[in-house]
Amino acid sequence: MTRLARLLATGGLVVALGCALAALVAGLGYRFGWWHYRAGILTLAVVFWTAATAAVACAIAAILAARRADLRRPLVLGLFGLVISGVTAWVPYDLRAAASRLPPIHDITTDLADPPKFVRAASLRGPDDHPVAYGGPAIGDQQKKGYADIAPLVLKAPREKVFAAAQAALTAMGLELTDADAAQGHIEATATSLVFGFKDDVVVRIADAPGGTKVDVRSMSRVGRSDLGMNAKRIREFQARLKLAAR
């Protein structure tokens, strides 16, 4: 039992650390152009099952070690490995759960009838990226089912103030501004994810409206079938920040 506890604790911890490193490299590899993003996603799937196995091994080691006062080291290693493997396995599991729960779309807009149009983003996208043209009613119907709360924002502040506040909000969110035309009420920006470096383009349309200023937003991923809810989340955050800044 002593040997088994030590073997499971040490082996489980080593595998857990390897899985954490593999998950990180899976994203960085795509970010730096070493491989296609699908290779990174496939790696995460392998990481999940391997990390889950390591978690079981570490849990067994911790249980065995807890019964003996002289097995403090295997107990600590087992618990440490359990935490690392558990967190590592949770990441791909959570992503998979989101993909199953949310509609498989990657283009979200506050105006389904007349989505804001990308201009600058069209020249920033590569041949393998999604085109900037909107997908039409089929995409809109799926958005209504998955993100029914996404809607235009109407503010009482004047258009000039809203335009400046919109730029500030996008910058505060960490997006890179790529175009800003005050006369047209048009702003574009790009968001880049931390590990994989996935890029999503955002366009904001600001126009005069009865009683104030209407703001429409569109956020669209460059690659991938599903955005895992990130574009809708980004629009919600932008609107929340804009409401506070343009009061």
Disulfide bonds with the S-S distance in Angstrom:
none
